[in-house]
Amino acid sequence: MGKWYSLLNQNKASHRNVTFILVIVALAWVYSFPHILPLRPSSVHQWRQADCLSLADNYYEGNWNLFKPSLHLLFSDNETSGKSAGEFPVLYYIVALLWKIFGKHEYIFRLLTFAISFAGMFALFKLAFALLKDLFWAMATVMFLFSSPIYVYYTNNFLINVPAFSLMLVAVWFFYLFWQSGRNKYLIWSMSFFLVVGLFKISTLMSFLIIGLMFLLEVLGIVKFKAEGKVFVEPRKQIFPFLGVLAGVAMWYLYTNHYNHVHGGKYTLNYVQTYWASSKDQIHACLKSLKNFIVFQVLSIPSYLYLCLCIIYLGFNFRKLNTVWKMAIPVLLIGYYCFVMLFFYSLNSHDYYHIDFLIIPLVIHLGFLHFLQKNDTAFFHAALFKYFFSAFLLWNIVYCANNMHMRYWGPSEKNEYVTELIAPKVEVDGWAYSHWAYRNKAYETVTPVLRRMGIQRADAVICPDDFSYSITLYLMDQVGWTNVDSQLKDSSAINDRILHGAKYMMIVDTTVMHQAFLKAYEQYELPMYLNLHIYDLRPYAPAIR
């Protein structure tokens, strides 16, 4: 494929790294990252984005105790604080520190998430090249991942899932170095990264469990993973990094349970919602959502077909497979099935839950290519095969770029025809509706107006038309209460918040505003901002007391 390619494919690591950087930067531009960077939290799962930003903002505003995270929502300590813990909040803490240095800019958070993702993709690139000894396939492996809509969307975002997944790839790369060299320092590095992964998202530890299973099977003499020698030559010493990961993750989640129990608030909803406990209507709704929406966010349809062909091919050649692939692929598939069954009902609206299991298509893809490289080198190196795969990747990239456009800007008259050629109409209509229904624009820019009106950050507000934890509160940078779990359902609930210090009420949605019980609190309206109605609740406090 040319002298330049042959040169890169030999021993010019620095040249290969430059190629990697140029490709990733080019794809980031194709996916509109420069246009997305300055955007406020928006599009799908704005709820969770706002929670993450709220945690970072509360550190930035002076709560510098890493182990006491809090939100803008006053739902803890008898509705007097926002103290609540979920994933280990060190990423939010780092964002707050960067804001202190460079100023409070949300794009810094996006850039940090992208930087961690970049590190993960680079580790995958190094791993793929080490396994396949081919620059094209190493780069194609990274591009296969970096054309998944959910991975790309959350790479330039605020959620913890892609950082957890990316650090998992780094951990796997260090384990590969340990596998090759036998040096314990690489095992310690690998397990250190796995510890951070588990602290971020415990569901991202599937690959750690596979490595732990390898350790157990080899120590018990059940399976031999290397043709010569062992992977773990000092098991009594090498077991401690594994135990460190388990102990560290267990300690953090025990602490979060204690912290949330003491303060009475919990913003994460990661409880089990099994398939068996779901009603027929819930199962139907979830399957409909998966079929009409989620499936198109994970991978393109050609990608699913490619993976099915890989599985069929590997199935026919299962006996010839490397022992690692024989174990890893079935374990990951079984693990994903168990996850779906346990958290079934949550999957109908949480596309980012599937990020953790993008490891499955990567392992299937790498297992397939690794088998070809060892057993069918002519096909593995065939130019026609690479041209075909290049066309496949080009389609994935176009598909993903279109998905990013629909997520952030929706279909328009200019691109609607192209959009419907690339994406199913049911998905196009879904994105169009989500943009039409968006009602939070005023909240995104109202903060300076509120400050000029004399409304400070600590002046608690009520947002009856917000059913999330933090969206409106974070966007305005105001502490207060939303209507999460429909708690603001009558005048007694409003009065209770006024007794707890609520000074203002903010409403955008007119259908909520016209509810009879809210009419009693609309007497003292302040100047309206865009479509945002602001009501002064302070005059009601003496009568309520």
N, C-alpha and C positions, 0 to 999 in steps of 0.2 A: 504493500500500500504506500510505496514511496520511500525514498531515502531518508527524508525527515522523520517519518513515522518509525522506521527501523532504528534510527539513531536514538529516538526517545525511548524506544522499547527495550533498549539494551541496558545501559548503566548511567544514564543522565537523569538522576533523581531530581536535581534542581530544575531541569527543563520540564520534567513531568509535573512537578509541583506548580510551575508557572502555568502550564496548560490547564491544570485543575482550577487554579484561581481564575483564569480568564473565562473558562466555561461557566463557572458558578456565577461570576459577576454578570456575564452576558445573560444567563437565565434569569437572574434577579431583575435585570432591566426588562426582559420580556414579560415577566410577571408583574410589572408596574411597581416594584418596590420603592423607587424614588417618589412616586405619587402617593403611595400608601404610608410612607414613613411619618409625614406630618399629621395624619388623620388622628382624630380622637378615637377612643374605643367605640367600635361600631360594627355593623353587620351581625352575622350569626354569633350567638353566645356572648353578646355584649354584657349579659349578666355576670358571667364568670370573669370576663375581662375587667369589669369594674371592681369586682372583689379583689383581684390581684393588685390593681392600681391603688385601691383603697388601703390595703395593707402597707404598700410602699409609702403612700402619702402620710399615713399616721406615724411611721418611723421618721419621715422627713420633718414632720411638724413638731418633733421633740420627744417622742416616745422611743428612746434609743435602746431600750432593753430588748435584745433579740428574742428573748423567751417570753415576751408579753405582747404578742401581736394583737392588733385591734382594727376594727372597721369603723366607717362613719356611722353605721347603723347602731343606734342605742338599744340593743336587745339583750344585753347582759347585765348582771348585777342589779336586778330589778329595774331594768331599762334605764340605767344611768351611765352605762359604758358600752363600748363595742368590742370588748375583749373576747377573742375567739381564736382557736388554733386549728389548723388542718395540716397541710404539708409543711415541712421544715421551711421557715420563711427567710433563709439566708439570701436567696436571690432578691427578694423584695428589699431586704436590708442593704444589699449592695447597690441596688437602684437608688435608694434614698441617699446613700453616701455620694453616689455620682451626681445626683441632683444638687447636693450641698456644694459640690465642687464646680459644676458646670451650669447650674441653674435647673429649675424644674421644667424639663421638657420630656414629654411622653415618648418622643422618638428615641431618646436615650435607652429607654426600656426595650423598645423594638430592636434597636441596634445590638443591645446586649444579648437578647434572645437569638438574633441572627448570628452573632459571633459564636455562641455556643453551638448552634446548629452547624455552622461552618466547620467548627472543630470536629464535630461528629461525622460530618460527611468526609472530611479529610482522613479521619481514622478509617472509615469504610473504604475509601479510595486506596489507602495503604494496604489494608487487609486484602482487598480484592486483587490488587496487583501482586501481592506476595503469594496468594493462592493460585492465580491464573497466569502470572508471568506475561501479561498482555495488556498494553496500555488501553487499547480500544475497549476491551471488556471491563477493565477497572473503571474507566470513565463512564461506560454505559451503565454499570451497576449503580453508580452515584446518581446518574441522570434518571434511572428508573425510579429511585427513591424521590428525587427532587422534581418529579412530575406527578406525584400524588397530591391531589388538591388539599386534603387535610394537612399533609405535612407542610406544603408550601404556605398555606394560609396561616398556620400557627407558628411557622418559622419567623414570620414578621409580625409578631403579635405579643400578647402579654401573659398567656397561660403557661403553666409549668410543664406541660406534657412534652413538648418538643425538646426543651432543655434536658428533661429526664431521659428521653429516648436517645438524644445525641450523646449524652455522657455515658449511656449504656454502650454505644458503639465504641467510644474511647476505651471503656473498660474491657470490651471484647478484644480490641486491638492489643492492649497490654497483656491480656491473657494469651493471645497468640504469640507474642514475644516471649512470654514465659514458656510456652509449649516448645518453642524452637530452641531456646537457650538453656532452660532449666534454672535460670537465675531467679532467686526468690524475690529480688527487688521488684521485678515485673509483676509477680503475683500480688505483692503488697500494693503496688500502684493500681492493679486491676481491681482488687477488693476495696480499695479506698474509693475509687470511682463508683463501684457498685453500691457502696454505703451511701454516697450522696444520692445516687439514683433511687434507692429504696426510701430515703428520707423525703425525696421529692414525690415519687409515685411508686407505691409498693407493687402495683400491677405491672410495672416495667421490669421487674426482676425475673421474668421468665428465663432469660438467657443465663442469669446467675444460678437458677435452679438446675438448669441443664449441666452447668459446670460442676455444681455441687453433686449432682447425680453421677457425673463422670468420676469425681473423686471417690465417692462411695463404692461404685462398681469396681473401680480399679483396686482400691485398698482391699476389698473383699475377694479379689481374685476372680470376679465373675466375667469381666470384659477386659480385653487388652486393646488399648487405643493406639499404641505406637508399635510399629513393626519391630523396632529394636528399643529395649529399655522401657522405662515407665515415664508417665507424665509427672507423677508425684513421687519423687524418690525419697522424700523426707516427710511422710504423711503426719507423723506426730508433731512436727514443727509447722507444717503447712496447713494444718487444720485450723490454726488460730486466726489467720485472716478471714476464713469463712465464718468462724464463730463471731468475729468482730462485726461483720456485716449484720448478722442476725441479731446480735445483742444491741448494736447501735440503733437499728430500725425499731426493735421492740421497745427500747427505752424511750425513743421519741414518741411513739404512739401511746405508750402508757402515760407519758407526760401530757399529751394533748387531751387524752380522756380525763385526766385529773384537772387540767386547766379549764376545760369546758364544763366539767361538773361543778367546779368551784364557782365559776362566773355565770353559768347557766346559759351560755350562748354557743351555737355551733353553726358555721356557715357552709360546711361541706355536707353533701347529701349522699355520701358513699355507703349507704346501707344496702343490704341484700334485698333485691326485688326479683325473686326467682320466676322462672317460666311456670313452674307448677302452682305457684300461689297467684298467678295472674288469671283474671276472668277471661272468658271467651272474647268479650268486647275489647279488652286490653290487648290480648294476643293479636286480634285482627288489626287493631289500630297500629300496633308496633310493627307487624309484618308489612302493613301497607306503607308505613313510613320508611322502613328499611328498603322496600322495593322501589318506592317512588323518589326517594331522596338520598338516604345514607349511602347506599351502594355506589352511587355516582360520585360521592365525595371522597371515597377511599382510593379507588383506582378507576381507570377507564375500562370500558367493556373489553377492548382488545387485550388489556393486561390480564383480566380474569381468564380469557381464553388461552393466553400464553402460559399462565400458571397451571391451568388444567392440563395442557399438553405436557408441561414439565413433569407434573405429578404422574401422569400416565406413563411417560417414558421412564421415569425413575422407578415406578412400580414394577415395570417389566424387567428392570435391571437391578432390582433391590438387593439380590445376593452379591452383586459385584460392587455395591456402594461402599465407600469408606465408612468405617464404624461410627464416626461422629455424625455423618448425615443420616445413617440408619436410625440413630437414636434421636437426634435433634428434631427432624421433621415430624415424626409421629408425636413426640412429646409436645411440641408447639401446637400442633393441630388439636390434640386432646385438651391442652391447656386453654386454647381459645374457645373450644366447645364448652368447657366447664364455666369459663367467664361469661359467655353468652347466656347460659342457663341460669347462672346465679344473679346476673344483673340485667336480665332480659328486658324488663319494662323501661329501664333507663336508656336503653340503646335507641329508642325511637326518636330521640331529640338531641342526643349527645354524640355528634360525629367525632369529637376529639377523644372519646373513649377508645376508638379504634387505632389511634396513633401507636399505642403500646404494642399492638400486634402487627405493625408493619414489618416487624422482624420476620414474620412468617414468609411473606413473598420474597424478602431478601434471602432468607436461608434456602428456600426452594430454588430461586434463581441461581444462587451461588453453587448449590449442590448440583444442579443440572450442568452448569458450565464446568465445574470442577471435574465431574464425571466425563464430560466430553474431552476435556483437556488431557485426561489420563487414558481414555479408551478409544477416542475417535478424533485424533489430532487433525486429520484432514478436514473434517467438517467444522471443527472448532476454529480453525484458521481460515476457512473458506471465505473469500471476498464476498461471494453472493450472500452468504449467511449474514455477514456484517452489514452489507448494504440493506438487506431486508430488515435487520434489527434497527438500523439507523432510521429507516422510514417509520418503523413502529415507535421509536422514541420521539421522532418529530411530531407524530400524531398526538402522543401523550403530552408533549409540551404545549401544542396548540390547544388541546383539550383543557389543560390546567390553566393556561393563560386566560382562556374564555371563562373558566370557572371563577378565577379571581375577579374578572370584570363584573360578572353577575353578582358576586358576593358584595362588592363595594359600590358598584354604580348601577347595577341592574341592567336589563335589556333596554335599549333605546331604539328610536326610529332608524338611527344610522346602522346599528349592528344587530337588530333583532333577527333579520333573515339569516345572517351568518350564525348567530347564537343558536337558532333552532336547528341548523344543520349539524352543529357539533354536539349540542346537549338535547336530551329528551324534552318535549314540550312541557310535561308535567313539572320538570325541574325549573324550566324557564319561567313558567307561570308562578311557581312558588317563590322564586327570588323577586319577581316583579311585585308580587303582593307584599312581601316583607318590606320592600323599599317604600311602597305606597302607604303602608300602615305605620311607618316610623314616625314617632311623635316627639322625639327628644331633642330636636335641633336647638330649641331655645335654651335648654339646659346646658348645652355645650359651650355657649358664649355668654351666659348671664352673670358669671362670677364678678367681673369688674363693675357691672351695674349694681349688683347687690352691695358691694363694698362702698360705692358712692352713695347709696341709699342709707348707709350706716349699719347694714346687716353684716355682722362679723361671722367668722367661721364657727365659733362656739355658740352662736345663737341658734338653738335647736329649731328645726323646721319639721313640718308634716307633709308628706307627699302621698295623698290617698290614691293617685292614679298610677303609682309605681308598685308592681307586684314582685319586684326583685329585692335583693338585699341592699344593693349599693349604686345602681345605675344613676338615678337622679342626684342622690346625695353626693356621690363622687364627682359627677360632672359639674355640679355647683360648688363643690368643696364646702359642704355644710354638714354638720352632724345633725342627727335627727332620726325620724321614723318613716318607714315606707309602709305599704300595705301588704307586705309579704305574709303569706298564709292567710290573707283576707282579714287581718286583725283589726283594721280600721273600718269596721262594719256598721257602727252606730255612734250616736252622740256621746255615749258613756266612754267609748274608746278614745274619742277625740278629747273629751274632758280629762281623762286620765293622763294623756300626753301633755295637756296644758299644765296639769298639776306637777308633772315631771319637768316642766320648764320650756315647753314648746312655745315659740314666740310668733312663728309665721306658718302659713299654709301655702303650698305651691301646687297648682293644678294646670295641666295642659288639656287633658281629655275632657271635652265638654259633656260626654255621657256620664262621666263620674261626677263632674261638677254639679250636674242637675239633680243629683240624688237629694231627696227631701231633707235628710238629716244634716247634710252639709250646708244647706241654704242658711241655717242659723249662724254660720261662721263667716258669711260673706259680706257682712255689713261694712267692715273697715277694709276696703280694697285699696291697695297702693297702686302706683302707676304700672300699667301692664307692659311687659317686655315681649315683643313679637306676639306669640299666642300663649304666653305664660302668664297666668293670673296669680297675683301675689296678695295674700290677705294677712292683715295684722291680727294676731290672736291675743295680744297683750291686754286689750281692754276687757276680755272675757275672764281673765284670771281672778280678779277680786270676787266676782259673783260665784265662781266655781268653788273657791276656797271657803 
